[in-house]
Amino acid sequence: MRHALWIIMAAASLSSAATAQTGTSSVPAAAPASSSEIAATIARDMDGMMALYRDLHANPELSEQESATAAKLARRLKALKFTVTEKVGGNGVVAVMKNGDGPVLLIRADMDGLPVTEQTRLPFASKVRTKTAGGVETGVMHACGHDTHMTAFIETARLLSSMQDRWRGTLVMILQPAEEVGRGARLMLEDGLYTRFPRPTHALAFHDAANLEAGVIGYTPGYALANVDSVDIVVRGTGGHGAYPQTAKDPIVLGARIVGALQTLVSREQDPLDPAVVTVGSFVAGAKHNIIPDEAKLLLTVRSYSDETREKLIRGIERIARGEAIAAGVPDDRMPVISVKDEFTPAAYNPPAFANQMAALLTTHFPEGRVVEAKPSMGGEDFGRYYRADKSINSFIFWVGGVPPDQMAKAAAGQLTLPSLHSPFWAPQADKVIATASEAMTVLALNILER
C-alpha cells in the first residue's frame, strides 16, 4: 500500500506537459498536475503519437535492417535531452538521462518488422517490399505490433523527461533491433550495454496482445514467455526406384516415423504441469513420384520454460531420431543429422515478488478490470536476456491488449476468429494500446525511481 499511496500523492503534485508531436525539436513543458492528468496529457498528445504510429506502421524494416527507424526515433530522444548513442549491437539505440543518485531503470522497445505482406486494408498499410537475408522477396509488416511499442516508448520518454523533479536515478531507454530473429538483445549486450552504459537495477517492457481487449493489461509472475529453439533434422536414407522399395532405405517413411514418435516427448515423457511444445513445421523430401530420395529434411520449433526442460527435449529429439533410424536398419554412417540453431530465444522470467508489486501498482492506478493475471505464453521474446545476463535485476514484461471490444465480443460469441500476432490481418486498436502502455510505463517508472 505504501507504493500505491506514493503514486497517488506524487502524481497529485505533477505539472502539465505540452509537446510538439510531429517534429523533433520541442521538449515538454511542465509535468502533469495530477494522476488523472497523466492520462489527460497522453490524450492531448494522441494526435502526434498516432502520426508517429502511422509513419512507423507504413515504413517497417526487417530485423537488422532498422536503420531508418532507429535514426528517426534517436532524433526524438535527442530533442528530449537524452544522451543518445546509436549503432549499439547493430541498429540499437541507447538513450540515457541521469537525474541524481538512485536506481537505474532500463526501458526497452523493439523496432523490427516481419516478412509478412499486410492484408489489414488500413489506409496507412505497409506497401514495403524487400528481400530477406536468404534472398526471398517479401512484403514487410509490423505484424507483431512493434510500432505500438516504439510509439508508447517515445511518449513514456517525453513524460518522464518532463517530470525530473518527481524522480531520482537514471533512465536507460533502449530501442532494440532484431527481436524477431531472437538475437537483438544478445547483440546489444555483447556490444557493452551493461558496461558502456549504466547497469540497470530494474528493467521494463511491454508487448501488445492479440487475445486481450484493447486497454487491458495482463501480467504473469514467473515464466511469462518461453524458450524458443529451432531444430533441423536431416534424415538420411538410400535412394532408389519407387517400384523397388526393397532396394532402398526410404527416408520419407523413416521421417514419418520420427514425426510420430516425437509427439511422445510431450504426451508421455513430459510432466503435464510443465508445459512444452515440439512442432514439426516443415517436412521436405523428394522431387518425383517414382523416386525414393536419399534424404528428408524436418524443421522443428521447440518451446519450453526451464533450462532443464529445454535440455531434456533436445536430447529426446536426438534419441528418437537415432532410435528410429536404428530400427529402420540405417547404417551408422547414415544416422540422422540433428542441428540445434545457436540463436535460441531464452524464456522471459518475471521475478514473482517484483511482478506482483508492479501489478498491485497498476491495479491501484487503473479502473477495476483493467489489470488481469495472464497465463504464461509459449511465444518467444528476447527481453528475457536482460534478466538472464544479470539475475539481480528486477525485470518485468507485461501485455497490453489490442483487440477492439466489438471484435472481442464477437469472438466470445463464436462469431469471429481473432487474428493472432504475426498474422497479415493483425491490426490492434493502436490508440488504446499506446495510451495504456504509456500511462502504465510512466506509473511504474515513477514508483521505481521514487524520489
BELBEL-V493726 format. One record per helix or strand of 2 or more residues. SS is the DSSP state (A for helix, B for strand). FROM is the first residue (numbers start at 1). LEN is the number of residues. If there is no record, write none. Layout:
# BELBEL-V493726
ss: <SS/SS>
from: <FROM/FROM>
len: <LEN/LEN>
This chain:
# BELBEL-V493726
ss: <A/A/A/B/B/B/B/B/A/A/B/A/B/B/B/B/B/A/A/B/B/B/A/A/B/B/A/B/A/B/A/A>
from: <2/35/67/83/92/104/129/137/146/164/169/184/202/217/222/227/240/245/251/277/291/295/307/332/337/348/352/371/384/394/405/430>
len: <11/24/13/6/8/7/3/3/16/3/8/7/12/3/4/10/2/3/17/9/2/10/21/3/4/3/14/3/5/10/8/19>
